[in-house]
Amino acid sequence: MWKLKIGEGNDKYLFTTNNFVGRQIWEFDPNAGTEEERSQIETAREQFVINKKNFGIHCCSDSLMRMQLIKESGIDLLSERNVRLGDDEEVNYEAVTVSVRKAVRLNRAIQAWDGHWPAENTGPLFFTPPLIFALYISGTLDTTLTNEHKKEMIRYMYNQQSLIFALHQEKKPTMNSTR
């Protein structure tokens, strides 16, 4: 199972002046998580594919990261009741108060321990091919990327592909951006 590591440095070539505050890296641990958590992750992956196919939604909003951060925060997001106003209902003080309270709780639940809000960087599809080219040419592909990293990169590219690739996941595919 993938785990987001926040504010950690594990490379002798990295230098920091702020103790790695704001740094985020993914590490794979095959023994991490419960059976239920692994099942939730597979469900999230399947839902991403369904959303992409049926609704054209390309971003995952990094569901795995949000699931982990919410769990680690211990903040109960389901205890506050939902407020839904009908088309003919007027906005009232109670509905606004509940909505703002829920929004603040969610933002606090997905905030990392060091104060930043981790985010995905999945829009540009032109980062991965040059990285793979450079690692391959330098002969460090297999020493830099674990099998799990390669598997996730392949999954990512597969989920983003059409007959041809786009320059950015929210754009239409063009031959110019297909490598």
Secondary structure, DSSP 8 states (H G I E B T S, - for coil): -EEEEES----TT---SSTTTT-EEEEE-TT-S-HHHHHHHHHHHHHHHHHHHHH-----TTHHHHHHHHHHHT--SSSS------TT----HHHHHHHHHHHHHHHHHTS-TTS-------SBTTSHHHHHHHHHHTT-HHHHS-HHHHHHHHHHHHHH-SSS--SBTTS---GGG--
